[in-house]
Amino acid sequence: MNTKERILQYTEQNFETLRKLRRHLHAHPELSFQEKETSAYTAKFLRDNGIACTEGIGGYGITALIGDPSAGPIAALRADMDALPITEENDVDYKSKNEGVMHACGHDVHTTCLLGAALALKEVESELKGAVKLIFQPGEERIPGGASLMIKDGVLKNPDVEVIIGEHVYPDMEAGHVGMRPGMYMASADELYITVQGKGGHAALPHKNVDPVLIAAHLITALQQMVSRRAVPTVPAVLSIGKVIAAGATNVIPDKVTLEGTLRSMDEEVRAELHKGIEHLVHGLCESMGGRAKLEIRKGYPALVNDEGLTAMAKGAAVELLGPDKVHDLDMRMTAEDFAYFAQEIPACFYRLGTSNAAQKIGAPLHTSRFDVDEKALITGASMMAWLAVKALEYKGK
């Protein structure tokens, strides 16, 4: 039996262990940078299975090493551990026990898959052509992102990691399938906070006021036009205003209006230019209409760009493991992911793991109160991570 077959067989044999792990994690979710119990549970599982680990990296982050770093390159596998502030509505035995907190983005699955991959890699450790660093990361859902904090704490050093691979659940795809995309994959994400200051008063006497509602209306339209005119047409960019507060009344023009929104882009140079354009537009337009503005652009995660060579290798390895009918090409997404910080440092591959089951009516969208997964996806996810780590060591060792 070769390494690939051993990984797949071992993971299938450990399915019940993986399911219990995932259900425990799902039932005990913790918000970003509060993953104390999740981290302790994960570290204990590693140690109980003979895998030494280090805790407290970038907060509640954990690392472990499997293999011999002197025997070849170092490849990393990453999983995030935090949950979202959502009240779960699923009627299942493993429903969240923490009111108002839920694993609605599948990070319980990611952590379980990496633990499963760790078990499989430990099983074939003597065959590894190098070493695999396991990275269990806190705080993916909140700026500044746990990835950036772990990098600052040296997670990619001692020993130096040469490539990194991560996965994310994908309810748009059936369990047992995966998706890949080389190059530009996910967008940067910045938060916009704008206060339009005018002069309030009676709505029947607009000539005595400076109407911030009217200014805000022009500003929203102008911001949309700016993105369509200033962004490079071949590079996707999105600006959306999702919150507008004008606390006036039918006969009251308020003193100010607040706007909140998001800016997304696939290119860092385009992103920087849009920041400049927003700054000039917001202040210039508001002043031209007699008001003034306060603007904060809260910079979030960078764009995620998958390494072309590593992703091509990963796609080929996935075909070897699952068959060509279960490996798909992905479209670009304007959602964001702090795995992008790792991809800025070293060659990276971030792929999608199918988790839905149409027959069982499992497939609610991410970040919703009904999100759940077909747990057979744990076998695919764990074996994929382990197999991709093996192939990544061979890829870098050539």
N, C-alpha and C positions, 0 to 999 in steps of 0.2 A: 504494500500500500504506500503510495507516494505522499508527500507532504500535504498537497491540496486535499486529497481524499481523507487523510487523517484529521485535518482541521475540520472539514465538513462533518465527518462522522462523529468526532468528539463533541462538536457543538450541538448536533442533533441529539446526542445522548444526554446532554446537559440541559435540554429544553426546559424541564420542570424547574431546575435550579434558576435558570434565567427568568422564567415566568414569576417565580416567587420573589426574586430580586426586584423585578420591575413593579410588581404589585405593592411591595413594601414601599418603594420609592414613590410610587404614585399616590399612595395613601398618606404619605408624610411629606408633602411639598413644602419648600421654604423659598421665600423671596430672595431676590438678588442681594448678594453680600450678607445674607443671613443663614447660609447653608451649613450651620454648625453640626446638626444631627446627620444630615445627608453626608457630609464629609467624613464624620466619625464612622458611620455605617459602612461607607465605601472603603475607608482605610482598614477597618477591621476585617472586611471580607477579603481584601488583598492579603493581609497578614495571615489570616486563617488558612489561606491556600498557598502559603509559602512564598509570597511575593512581598519583599521588603518595600516600604514606601516612605516618602517624606511629605509631611503635612505643613500647612501654614504658608504656602507660596501664593502671593498675591491675594491674601485673605485666607479663605478656606480651601485654596487649591491644593492638589495632591499630585505628586509625580512618583513613578516607579520605573524600574529598568529591568528588561528581560533580555538575556543574551550577553555576549561578551563584547564590550565596546572596543577592545583591542583587536578583535577579529575582523573588523570591517566598519562600514559607515553606520551612522545612527539615523534611524527614521522614527518619527513621532506619530502617535495617534492621539487625537483630542476628542473629549466629550465635555459638554457643559452640564451643569447640575441644578441650576436655579429654575424656579417656577414663576407663574404670573399671578397678579392680583385679580383673579376671576373665581366666582363661586361655581363649583361643579354641579351640573344637573344630571349627570349619568347615574342611573340606578344600578350600581354594581357593588360587589362586596369590597372592592378595593377603592371605593370612592374616597376623595380627599377627606381626611379627618381634621384638617386645619381650615377653619371657616374663612372663606374669602380668598383662599390660595389654591391654585390648581396647576398641575403639569399639563397645560393646554397647548404647549409648544413641543412636547415630546422629549424634553430633556431627560426624563426618567428612562426613556427608551435609549437615548444616546449613552447614558451612564451604564445601563445594563449591557448594551452591546459591547462597550469597551471592556467591561468586566468579563464578559464572555470571551472576547478576543484575548484578554490576558490569560485566561485559563487555557485556551487553545495554544497560544504561543508558548506558554510554560510547558505544555505537552511536547512541543517540537523544538524546544530551546536549543538542544544540541545541534540542530540542523540550521540554525540561523547564521547567516553570513554577516554578522555584525550584531547590533543591539537595537531594541525597540523601546523608546521612551513613551510611557503612558502619561497623558496629561488630563487630569480631571479638573475642569475649570469652573470657578464661580462667576456669577454676575454677568452673564451674556446679555441679559435683557435691559440693562441700565448703563447709561453713560457714566464713567468712561470705559466700561467694558472690562471684564475680568481678564481677557486676553492681554490687554495692554499692561495691566498690573502684574501679571505673571511674567511677561517679557521683561519688565523692569526689575523683577526679582531674579532674573537670570534663568528662566525655565528652559531656554533654548541653548544654554551653556552647560559645561561640566557634566557630561561630555557634550560637545557641540552637535546640535541636530542639523542634518543636511536637507531633509525633506519632511513635510508634515501632511497628514491626511485627516480629514474630518467628514462626518456624515450628518445629514439632517432628515428627519422624517418628512414624508411627502404624501399627504392624503389624496392627492390627485392621481396616484399611481397604485396599482394593486400590490399587495404584499407578495414578496418573492421577486420583485423587480427592482432595478436601480436605474438612476439616470446620471449622466455626466455632461459637462460642457467645458471645453478648453477656453482659455482667454477670458474676456469680460463676462462675468456671470451675475454678480449682485451689486447693487448701487451703494454709493455713500449715502449717509443720512444725517442731515443737519436740521436743527429745530429753529424756527423763526418766532420771535416774540416782538411785536410791534405795538407801541402805544401812539395813537394819533391824538394830539392835544389840540382842542379848539377852544371855543368860548360858548358855553351853553346859554340857554334862555328860552323864551316862549316860542313855540313852533310856528305861531302865527306872525311872528316878527323876525323872520330869518335875516333881514338886512342888519339887524342889531347884533347878530351872532356870527361866529365862525363855526360852521357846521361840520363836526368831525365825522358824522355819518356819511355825508356826501364825499368828503375827502377819502374816507376808508373805501367807499364804493369805487371811486376812481382808482385808488391804489390797488385794490384786488385785481381789477381788470388790467391795469398797467403791468403788474407783476407777471400775470399770465402771458401777456404780449412780450415782455422782456425775455422770458425763457425761450419763447418760440423764435425770437429775433437774435438773441445773444449767444445761445448755445450752438455748438457745432451740429449741423443737421444729422450727421452720421453717428453722433454720440447721444444716446438717450438721456433725457433730463426731465424731471417732473418738479413742479412747484404747486403745492396744494395748500390752501388756507382752510383749516378744519374747524376753527373756533373764532367766532366774532361776538364780542360783548359790547352792546351800546345801551347802557342802562338809563335810557330816557323814558318817555311815555308818548301817548298819542299827541299830546300838546307840549311836550318838553324835548328840546334839543339838548343832549348831554354835553358835558364839558370834554369828555374823551371817549374814545373807542379803542378797545384792545383787540388785536388779531394774533392768532397763533397758527402756525403751519409747519410744513416740512419741505425741504429741498433735497432732491435726489439727483445723482449724476453717476455716470460710469467712468468718468475721467477726472483725474485730480487737477489738471490744468483748467478744464472747463469749470469745475467746481470753484476754483479760486477766482476765475473771471466772473462767475455768477455772484459770488460774494461781493465783489467790488460793485457790480451793477446794481445789486439790491440796495447796497449802502447809498449810492448816489441817487437812485430812483426814489427811495422812501423819503429821504430828507428833502430832495429837490422838489418833488411833487407836493409834499405837505406844505413846504414854505411858499410855493407858488400860489397856493390856495388860501394863504393866510394863517395856516396852522404850523405846528412843529411836531416832530416825531422823536420817539425814543426807540432804538432798534437794538436787539440782541440777537446775534446769530450764534447759537450754541452748537459748536462743531461736534458731530458725532462720528460714527465709524467711517472709515475710508471705503472706497469701492473694492470689491473682492474680485481679484483677477487670478484665475487658475493657471498654473504653469502648463504650457502647451505640451511639453515632452512628458512630464509626470502624469498628466491627465490622459494622454494617449496610452501610456503604459497601463494606467489604472483601468481604462476601458477594455483593453485587451485582456487584462487579468480577470476582470469581471466576466467577460465572455467565456474564459476558460472555466470559471467557477460555476456560473449559472446558465450558460448557453446564450447564443446571440439573440434569441427571441425575448430575453428578459433584461436586456441592456439597451437603454434608450438615450437619444440625444435630447438635451434640455434647451429650452429657450432662456433668454436673459430674464432676470427678475429685478424689479425696482425695490424690492425689500432689501433689508440690510442685515449684516451679520458681523460680529466682532472677530470672527475667524480671519477677517481681512487683515487684521494687524499681524497675524502670523505670516500671511501671504506676502506682506510687505518686506518681511525679514528673510524668508527662505522660500524655495519652490514649494508650492502647495497645491493640493487637490481637495476640493470640497464637493461632495456628491450627494445625491438624494436617494433615500431609502423608501420604497413604496410601503404603505402601511394600511391601505384600505381593503375592504372585502365587500364587494357589491352584494353578494348573496346573503351576507350576514348584516347588511345595511350599516357597515362601519365605513365612515368616510367623511365625517363632519370636518369643516375647515379648521385650520390652526387658529389659535387664540379665541376659540369659542368654548362655551360651557359644556358642549356635547362632544368635544374632541375625544377620540379614543382610537386604539389601533388593533389590528389583527395581530395577536401576539406571536403568530408564526413568523412575523417579520423579524423577531429577535434572532432567529436562527440565521436568516439572511444577513442581518446587520453585523452580528458577531463574527460569523465566518468570513464575511467580506472584509471587515477591518483586519482580521488576522492575516488573511491571504494577501491583501494589499500591502501589509507591512513586510511580509516575506518577499514579495515581488519588488517592493521599493528598495530593499537592501540589495537585491540582485541588480536592479537598475542602476543604483548609485555605485555599485562595486565594479561595474564594467570598466 
